[in-house]
Amino acid sequence: MSPLSRMLATLALAAGGAVFGTGCATPPAAPPGAALLGPEWVVEDLDKAGIVDRSRITLHFGIDGRVAGLASCNQYGGSYRVEQGRLVVSHVVATLRACPPALMAQERRFLDLLDTPLRIERTPDGALVLRGDGHQGLTARRP
């Protein structure tokens, strides 16, 4: 390729990047709550008290605005939205299976927590932290 051809090709690439936006433009901001989407979150701490041994609490946030998972004993589901950095869950329904009292109490604390607006935080190691206005909250990780 001649020097003139090389220069014209370079100019054409630079002009194409300017016209088609392939340059160094800032990517669009992620929508609110985008960090929640993806594989399910597994709760490892509830109200700074851990969770009952061999129990499981999960959260799965869908792109459709639905949240669902296991609340210790029962399956649950509801709607969610993110407003001003807070998770707001509504219209929560759950199955009605009976379990040992400790699991039922843990489940009640979890579902009550979801009934309040929760500040969304991420730790440097990737954990999801949801905090209420008091001391209540949870920490979850992806498996």
TAZIPE-V209405 format. One record per residue. N is the residue number from 1. RES is the residue in three letters. OMEGA is omega in degrees with one decimal (* if undefined). NEAR is the number of other C-alpha atoms within 12 Angstrom. D_CENTER is the distance of its C-alpha to the mean C-alpha in whole Angstrom. Layout:
# TAZIPE-V209405
n: (N,N)
res: (RES,RES)
omega: (OMEGA,OMEGA)
near: (NEAR,NEAR)
d_center: (D_CENTER,D_CENTER)
This chain:
# TAZIPE-V209405
n: (1,2,3,4,5,6,7,8,9,10,11,12,13,14,15,16,17,18,19,20,21,22,23,24,25,26,27,28,29,30,31,32,33,34,35,36,37,38,39,40,41,42,43,44,45,46,47,48,49,50,51,52,53,54,55,56,57,58,59,60,61,62,63,64,65,66,67,68,69,70,71,72,73,74,75,76,77,78,79,80,81,82,83,84,85,86,87,88,89,90,91,92,93,94,95,96,97,98,99,100,101,102,103,104,105,106,107,108,109,110,111,112,113,114,115,116,117,118,119,120,121,122,123,124,125,126,127,128,129,130,131,132,133,134,135,136,137,138,139,140,141,142,143)
res: (MET,SER,PRO,LEU,SER,ARG,MET,LEU,ALA,THR,LEU,ALA,LEU,ALA,ALA,GLY,GLY,ALA,VAL,PHE,GLY,THR,GLY,CYS,ALA,THR,PRO,PRO,ALA,ALA,PRO,PRO,GLY,ALA,ALA,LEU,LEU,GLY,PRO,GLU,TRP,VAL,VAL,GLU,ASP,LEU,ASP,LYS,ALA,GLY,ILE,VAL,ASP,ARG,SER,ARG,ILE,THR,LEU,HIS,PHE,GLY,ILE,ASP,GLY,ARG,VAL,ALA,GLY,LEU,ALA,SER,CYS,ASN,GLN,TYR,GLY,GLY,SER,TYR,ARG,VAL,GLU,GLN,GLY,ARG,LEU,VAL,VAL,SER,HIS,VAL,VAL,ALA,THR,LEU,ARG,ALA,CYS,PRO,PRO,ALA,LEU,MET,ALA,GLN,GLU,ARG,ARG,PHE,LEU,ASP,LEU,LEU,ASP,THR,PRO,LEU,ARG,ILE,GLU,ARG,THR,PRO,ASP,GLY,ALA,LEU,VAL,LEU,ARG,GLY,ASP,GLY,HIS,GLN,GLY,LEU,THR,ALA,ARG,ARG,PRO)
omega: (-179.2,178.3,179.3,178.5,179.6,-179.9,178.9,178.8,177.9,178.3,179.9,177.4,180.0,179.5,178.7,177.5,179.8,-177.4,-173.7,175.2,-179.4,179.7,-174.7,179.4,176.9,179.5,179.4,179.4,178.0,178.5,178.6,178.4,-178.0,-179.6,179.3,-173.9,177.2,-179.7,-178.4,173.7,177.7,-177.8,177.8,178.5,179.0,-179.5,177.9,-179.6,-175.6,173.6,-180.0,179.1,178.2,174.5,-177.0,172.9,-177.8,174.7,173.4,-178.2,179.4,177.4,-178.9,179.7,178.8,173.3,-178.8,177.2,178.2,-175.5,-179.2,-177.1,-174.2,171.0,177.9,175.3,179.3,177.8,174.4,172.2,177.4,179.6,176.8,177.1,179.6,175.6,177.4,-179.5,-179.8,177.1,-178.6,174.2,-179.5,173.8,-172.5,179.2,176.4,179.9,177.0,-175.9,-178.9,177.8,179.4,178.7,177.6,179.1,179.4,177.8,179.7,-178.4,175.1,177.7,179.7,-178.4,178.9,175.4,-175.1,176.0,-177.7,176.4,171.8,178.1,178.9,-179.8,171.9,179.6,174.3,177.8,176.3,-176.1,172.2,-179.8,177.3,179.3,-177.0,178.9,176.6,173.7,-179.6,177.4,172.7,-179.0,*)
near: (8,8,9,10,11,12,13,14,15,14,14,15,17,17,15,14,15,14,12,13,14,14,14,10,12,9,9,6,10,11,15,20,31,20,28,36,26,18,20,24,33,29,37,30,30,36,24,18,18,20,29,23,14,13,25,29,39,36,40,32,29,24,21,16,24,27,37,35,31,29,41,38,30,28,25,31,27,26,25,32,30,27,16,14,22,24,35,30,31,24,19,25,22,22,18,14,16,16,18,15,13,18,25,23,20,32,36,23,26,40,36,23,30,37,24,24,26,32,29,30,24,21,14,9,12,16,23,32,32,38,31,27,14,13,15,26,34,38,35,35,27,22,15)
d_center: (52,54,53,53,51,48,48,48,45,43,44,42,39,39,39,37,34,35,36,33,30,30,31,29,27,23,20,19,16,12,12,10,6,6,5,1,5,7,9,9,8,11,12,15,16,16,18,20,22,20,20,23,24,23,21,18,15,12,8,8,6,9,10,13,11,11,10,12,13,16,16,19,22,21,18,17,15,14,13,11,11,10,13,15,11,11,9,12,12,16,18,17,20,20,23,26,27,29,28,29,29,27,24,25,25,21,20,21,20,16,17,19,16,13,17,16,14,12,12,8,10,9,13,15,15,11,10,7,10,10,13,16,19,21,20,18,15,13,12,10,10,10,14)
